[in-house]
């Protein structure tokens, strides 16, 4: 059994809050984590899976069910299937406001669960369970293997390449044909499938909605709507540029990534590392993988963005707090490192004290100059946790 880093945080939160939400993409291990937590929570638990018709019927009279089980922790899986629960949860919690009353699992972000954000303010804490990050499985596989396969538990644990391919194909089809419509996206599954493929081919690049719009022969507002749903379903990430009051023309478009590297490689038909090594996407794939690992580990401790000016100065990832930049992180898939004018200019513009150039080599950290450290992912995370 692989221990999830989120487990410790949730066991702390349930001592203080009436409701905890564990959100994340489908098949990421939310149910498994909940069943592990069920044995460790300070209360007896009732588990309901809203994909199970019998459990769904138990909430036909939800108020009565909650009253009968008010001294237990009620775990509701696939909660996005019953959004009408959220207004009721507020009154139920307020009638007996004690910690650890509800554990809600869902495949939609708080933006899609708007009712919970509006009605449960101050009563719920949102957490996100991502695919396995490297620090959860580093004793099992190498960083390169994890990058290649991605972090979704089932394909990560599979050895057979054909079975992995089948899993990812089924995963995408289920999301497009079942999950996204449940979340409210009513559109052609063919269009969404084509859009996901185009995102994979644009991975790590500036988002160009006009290109997507022309290719799909649909309007820009429709493309924005599609992207919002894909992001709120935890499939893609839009990384927005960092803005600061400097006298430079800054790029304003976000960069777009598929969040799981295994899913990216599946869509691009990259089934082993030798193929990836010769593929044009390798640099962007490595960049997206490292960015996702850092965000997965550091969570909401920082604000995340990138930096790029019209004259070419850029940095892959900026970490800031309250819009004050703390660290510049450049990601390079290379074993030959050298100081670049672009990164140096960014550091000068943002005046960051902590600056890292992350490479795939498992090497001891060393200074590139007085204010840039060349290192691997593990060392960078160790230093970021000190901030």
KOLNU-24464 format. One line per 2 residues: their letters; for each residue x, y, z of C-alpha. Coordinates in nm, 2 decimals. Layout:
KOLNU-24464
a = X Y Z ~ ...
This chain:
KOLNU-24464
xx = 0.00 0.00 0.00 ~ 0.13 0.34 -0.10
xx = 0.09 0.60 0.17 ~ -0.06 0.93 0.04
xx = 0.09 1.25 0.18 ~ -0.26 1.40 0.20
xx = -0.36 1.15 0.47 ~ -0.18 1.32 0.75
xx = -0.32 1.66 0.66 ~ -0.68 1.53 0.65
xx = -0.64 1.35 0.99 ~ -0.54 1.69 1.13
xx = -0.82 1.89 0.96 ~ -1.10 1.65 1.08
xx = -1.02 1.75 1.44 ~ -1.12 2.11 1.37
xx = -1.37 2.13 1.08 ~ -1.72 1.98 1.03
xx = -1.67 1.90 0.66 ~ -1.36 1.81 0.46
xx = -1.38 1.77 0.08 ~ -1.13 1.55 -0.10
xx = -1.14 1.65 -0.47 ~ -0.94 1.52 -0.76
xx = -0.97 1.35 -1.10 ~ -1.15 1.02 -1.13
xx = -0.94 0.70 -1.06 ~ -0.69 0.90 -0.86
xx = -0.74 0.70 -0.54 ~ -1.00 0.91 -0.34
xx = -1.21 0.61 -0.25 ~ -0.91 0.41 -0.14
xx = -0.79 0.70 0.07 ~ -1.13 0.74 0.23
xx = -1.15 0.37 0.33 ~ -0.80 0.40 0.49
xx = -0.91 0.71 0.67 ~ -1.23 0.54 0.78
xx = -1.02 0.32 1.01 ~ -0.83 0.61 1.16
xx = -1.10 0.88 1.20 ~ -1.21 0.96 1.56
xx = -1.57 0.85 1.49 ~ -1.76 0.56 1.35
xx = -1.83 0.61 0.98 ~ -2.10 0.56 0.73
xx = -1.98 0.53 0.37 ~ -2.21 0.62 0.08
xx = -2.12 0.58 -0.29 ~ -2.36 0.79 -0.50
xx = -2.28 0.57 -0.80 ~ -2.44 0.29 -0.61
xx = -2.82 0.31 -0.66 ~ -2.89 0.18 -0.32
xx = -2.67 0.44 -0.15 ~ -2.82 0.71 -0.37
xx = -3.17 0.61 -0.24 ~ -3.05 0.63 0.12
xx = -3.03 1.01 0.06 ~ -3.38 1.03 -0.08
xx = -3.47 1.17 0.26 ~ -3.12 1.31 0.33
xx = -3.23 1.52 0.63 ~ -3.36 1.22 0.82
xx = -3.06 1.01 0.73 ~ -2.82 1.28 0.86
xx = -3.02 1.31 1.18 ~ -3.01 0.94 1.24
xx = -2.63 0.94 1.19 ~ -2.55 1.27 1.35
xx = -2.29 1.12 1.58 ~ -2.10 0.95 1.30
xx = -1.88 1.07 1.02 ~ -2.07 1.04 0.69
xx = -1.85 0.98 0.39 ~ -2.02 1.07 0.06
xx = -1.84 0.95 -0.25 ~ -1.90 1.10 -0.60
xx = -2.08 1.40 -0.43 ~ -2.10 1.59 -0.75
xx = -2.39 1.36 -0.85 ~ -2.61 1.52 -0.59
xx = -2.53 1.89 -0.58 ~ -2.87 1.96 -0.40
xx = -2.71 1.82 -0.09 ~ -2.50 2.13 -0.02
xx = -2.78 2.37 0.09 ~ -2.90 2.10 0.33
xx = -2.55 2.03 0.47 ~ -2.53 2.39 0.60
xx = -2.83 2.36 0.82 ~ -2.74 2.01 0.93
xx = -2.39 2.12 1.03 ~ -2.51 2.43 1.21
xx = -2.76 2.23 1.41 ~ -2.48 2.03 1.56
xx = -2.15 2.20 1.48 ~ -1.88 1.95 1.58
xx = -1.57 1.84 1.39 ~ -1.56 1.54 1.16
xx = -1.93 1.52 1.05 ~ -1.88 1.49 0.67
xx = -1.61 1.37 0.44 ~ -1.70 1.45 0.08
xx = -1.53 1.30 -0.22 ~ -1.57 1.44 -0.57
xx = -1.43 1.47 -0.92 ~ -1.51 1.84 -0.96
xx = -1.33 2.15 -0.83 ~ -1.49 2.40 -0.59
xx = -1.57 2.62 -0.89 ~ -1.80 2.35 -1.02
xx = -1.94 2.28 -0.68 ~ -2.05 2.64 -0.65
xx = -2.33 2.56 -0.41 ~ -2.08 2.42 -0.16
xx = -1.87 2.73 -0.19 ~ -2.17 2.96 -0.13
xx = -2.35 2.77 0.14 ~ -2.07 2.60 0.34
xx = -1.83 2.89 0.37 ~ -1.64 2.85 0.70
xx = -1.77 2.50 0.75 ~ -1.57 2.31 0.48
xx = -1.20 2.27 0.39 ~ -1.11 2.17 0.03
xx = -0.82 1.94 -0.03 ~ -0.70 1.80 -0.36
xx = -0.57 1.45 -0.41 ~ -0.34 1.44 -0.72
xx = -0.20 1.13 -0.89 ~ 0.09 0.98 -0.71
xx = 0.37 1.24 -0.68 ~ 0.73 1.13 -0.69
xx = 0.78 1.16 -0.31 ~ 0.50 0.90 -0.25
xx = 0.66 0.64 -0.48 ~ 1.03 0.72 -0.49
xx = 1.12 0.40 -0.31 ~ 0.96 0.20 -0.59
xx = 1.06 0.36 -0.91 ~ 1.30 0.62 -1.06
xx = 1.21 0.97 -1.14 ~ 1.23 0.90 -1.51
xx = 1.00 0.60 -1.48 ~ 0.75 0.81 -1.29
xx = 0.77 1.09 -1.55 ~ 0.71 0.83 -1.82
xx = 0.42 0.65 -1.67 ~ 0.25 0.94 -1.48
xx = 0.09 0.90 -1.14 ~ -0.26 0.75 -1.18
xx = -0.25 0.45 -0.95 ~ -0.38 0.18 -1.17
xx = -0.16 0.23 -1.48 ~ 0.13 0.32 -1.26
xx = 0.12 -0.02 -1.10 ~ 0.07 -0.20 -1.44
xx = 0.37 -0.35 -1.62 ~ 0.20 -0.46 -1.94
xx = 0.21 -0.17 -2.19 ~ -0.10 -0.29 -2.37
xx = -0.30 -0.29 -2.05 ~ -0.17 0.07 -1.97
xx = -0.28 0.18 -2.31 ~ -0.63 0.03 -2.27
xx = -0.66 0.19 -1.93 ~ -0.58 0.54 -2.05
xx = -0.82 0.50 -2.35 ~ -1.10 0.39 -2.13
xx = -1.02 0.67 -1.88 ~ -1.05 0.94 -2.15
xx = -1.36 0.79 -2.30 ~ -1.53 0.77 -1.96
xx = -1.44 1.13 -1.88 ~ -1.57 1.26 -2.22
xx = -1.89 1.05 -2.25 ~ -2.00 1.03 -1.88
xx = -1.82 1.25 -1.63 ~ -1.80 1.58 -1.81
xx = -2.17 1.57 -1.90 ~ -2.25 1.50 -1.54
xx = -2.05 1.81 -1.44 ~ -2.26 2.01 -1.69
xx = -2.07 2.01 -2.02 ~ -2.33 1.94 -2.28
xx = -2.14 1.91 -2.61 ~ -2.02 1.67 -2.88
xx = -1.78 1.41 -2.74 ~ -1.60 1.42 -3.07
xx = -1.52 1.79 -3.02 ~ -1.39 1.74 -2.66
xx = -1.18 1.44 -2.78 ~ -1.02 1.66 -3.05
xx = -0.96 1.94 -2.81 ~ -0.78 1.72 -2.56
xx = -0.56 1.60 -2.85 ~ -0.48 1.95 -2.95
xx = -0.40 2.04 -2.59 ~ -0.15 1.75 -2.58
xx = 0.02 1.88 -2.90 ~ 0.03 2.23 -2.74
xx = 0.15 2.11 -2.40 ~ 0.38 2.36 -2.23
xx = 0.31 2.63 -2.49 ~ 0.11 2.96 -2.48
xx = -0.26 2.89 -2.50 ~ -0.40 3.00 -2.84
xx = -0.78 2.97 -2.82 ~ -0.82 3.11 -3.17
xx = -0.63 2.82 -3.32 ~ -0.85 2.58 -3.12
xx = -1.16 2.77 -3.23 ~ -1.07 2.75 -3.60
xx = -0.97 2.38 -3.59 ~ -1.29 2.28 -3.41
xx = -1.50 2.53 -3.61 ~ -1.66 2.66 -3.30
xx = -1.67 3.00 -3.12 ~ -1.42 3.14 -2.87
xx = -1.67 3.14 -2.59 ~ -1.74 2.77 -2.65
xx = -1.36 2.70 -2.64 ~ -1.33 2.89 -2.31
xx = -1.62 2.69 -2.17 ~ -1.46 2.36 -2.27
xx = -1.13 2.46 -2.11 ~ -1.30 2.57 -1.79
xx = -1.47 2.22 -1.76 ~ -1.14 2.04 -1.84
xx = -0.96 2.24 -1.58 ~ -1.23 2.20 -1.32
xx = -1.22 1.83 -1.38 ~ -0.84 1.83 -1.30
xx = -0.74 1.72 -1.65 ~ -0.55 2.04 -1.76
xx = -0.37 2.32 -1.60 ~ -0.36 2.68 -1.72
xx = -0.05 2.85 -1.57 ~ -0.10 3.23 -1.58
xx = 0.18 3.49 -1.63 ~ 0.31 3.68 -1.34
xx = 0.23 4.05 -1.35 ~ 0.43 4.32 -1.17
xx = 0.46 4.69 -1.21 ~ 0.77 4.70 -1.42
xx = 0.82 4.90 -1.74 ~ 0.82 4.59 -1.97
xx = 0.57 4.45 -2.21 ~ 0.46 4.12 -2.06
xx = 0.30 3.82 -2.23 ~ -0.06 3.79 -2.11
xx = -0.17 3.45 -2.24 ~ -0.15 3.15 -2.00
xx = 0.05 2.84 -2.08 ~ -0.15 2.51 -2.10
xx = -0.05 2.17 -1.98 ~ -0.21 1.82 -1.94
xx = -0.16 1.76 -1.58 ~ -0.06 1.40 -1.59
xx = 0.25 1.31 -1.79 ~ 0.13 0.95 -1.85
xx = -0.19 1.08 -2.00 ~ 0.01 1.32 -2.22
xx = 0.24 1.04 -2.34 ~ -0.06 0.81 -2.41
xx = -0.24 1.08 -2.63 ~ 0.09 1.14 -2.82
xx = 0.14 0.77 -2.86 ~ 0.47 0.77 -2.67
xx = 0.49 0.43 -2.51 ~ 0.85 0.41 -2.39
xx = 1.13 0.63 -2.30 ~ 1.33 0.57 -2.61
xx = 1.04 0.72 -2.82 ~ 1.01 1.01 -2.58
xx = 1.39 1.08 -2.60 ~ 1.36 1.15 -2.97
xx = 1.02 1.33 -2.96 ~ 0.99 1.71 -3.00
xx = 0.77 1.73 -2.69 ~ 1.04 1.60 -2.45
xx = 1.14 1.94 -2.31 ~ 0.78 2.06 -2.26
xx = 0.69 1.72 -2.11 ~ 0.97 1.74 -1.86
xx = 0.88 2.10 -1.78 ~ 0.51 2.01 -1.72
xx = 0.60 1.71 -1.51 ~ 0.83 1.91 -1.28
xx = 0.58 2.19 -1.24 ~ 0.30 1.95 -1.15
xx = 0.53 1.77 -0.89 ~ 0.61 2.10 -0.73
xx = 0.25 2.22 -0.71 ~ 0.14 1.88 -0.59
xx = 0.39 1.88 -0.30 ~ 0.37 2.25 -0.20
xx = 0.00 2.29 -0.25 ~ -0.16 2.62 -0.16
xx = 0.15 2.74 0.02 ~ 0.25 2.95 -0.29
xx = 0.09 3.12 -0.58 ~ 0.22 2.98 -0.91
xx = 0.28 3.15 -1.24 ~ 0.54 3.19 -1.52
xx = 0.72 3.50 -1.64 ~ 0.78 3.61 -2.00
xx = 0.83 3.95 -2.16 ~ 0.79 4.05 -2.52
xx = 1.17 4.08 -2.55 ~ 1.23 3.72 -2.46
xx = 1.31 3.71 -2.09 ~ 1.13 3.42 -1.93
xx = 1.12 3.17 -1.64 ~ 0.91 2.85 -1.63
xx = 0.77 2.88 -1.28 ~ 0.75 3.17 -1.03
xx = 0.65 3.10 -0.67 ~ 0.51 3.39 -0.48
xx = 0.30 3.48 -0.17 ~ 0.06 3.77 -0.19
xx = 0.20 3.86 -0.53 ~ 0.55 3.90 -0.38
xx = 0.79 3.67 -0.59 ~ 1.00 3.44 -0.37
xx = 1.16 3.19 -0.62 ~ 1.23 3.15 -0.99
xx = 1.25 2.79 -1.12 ~ 1.37 2.71 -1.46
xx = 1.33 2.35 -1.59 ~ 1.57 2.21 -1.84
xx = 1.60 1.86 -1.98 ~ 1.97 1.87 -2.03
xx = 2.29 1.77 -1.86 ~ 2.48 2.07 -1.99
xx = 2.40 2.37 -1.78 ~ 2.50 2.73 -1.84
xx = 2.38 3.07 -1.72 ~ 2.13 3.22 -1.96
xx = 2.06 3.59 -2.01 ~ 1.69 3.52 -2.01
xx = 1.68 3.37 -1.66 ~ 1.93 3.62 -1.52
xx = 1.71 3.91 -1.65 ~ 1.40 3.75 -1.49
xx = 1.58 3.72 -1.16 ~ 1.69 4.08 -1.19
xx = 1.33 4.20 -1.27 ~ 1.17 4.00 -0.99
xx = 1.45 4.03 -0.74 ~ 1.40 3.67 -0.61
xx = 1.64 3.54 -0.36 ~ 1.58 3.17 -0.42
xx = 1.65 3.05 -0.78 ~ 1.68 2.70 -0.91
xx = 1.76 2.53 -1.24 ~ 1.61 2.18 -1.22
xx = 1.77 1.91 -1.44 ~ 1.70 1.53 -1.46
xx = 2.05 1.43 -1.35 ~ 2.07 1.28 -1.00
xx = 2.35 1.50 -0.90 ~ 2.46 1.70 -0.60
xx = 2.34 2.07 -0.62 ~ 2.59 2.32 -0.73
xx = 2.59 2.70 -0.80 ~ 2.56 2.82 -1.15
xx = 2.65 3.16 -1.03 ~ 2.59 3.35 -0.70
xx = 2.21 3.34 -0.72 ~ 2.12 3.02 -0.92
xx = 2.14 2.67 -0.79 ~ 2.15 2.37 -1.03
xx = 1.98 2.08 -0.87 ~ 1.74 1.79 -0.90
xx = 1.37 1.79 -0.81 ~ 1.42 1.65 -0.46
xx = 1.67 1.91 -0.35 ~ 1.45 2.19 -0.49
xx = 1.15 2.07 -0.30 ~ 1.36 2.04 0.02
xx = 1.46 2.40 -0.01 ~ 1.11 2.52 -0.10
xx = 0.97 2.36 0.22 ~ 1.20 2.60 0.42
x = 1.04 2.91 0.27
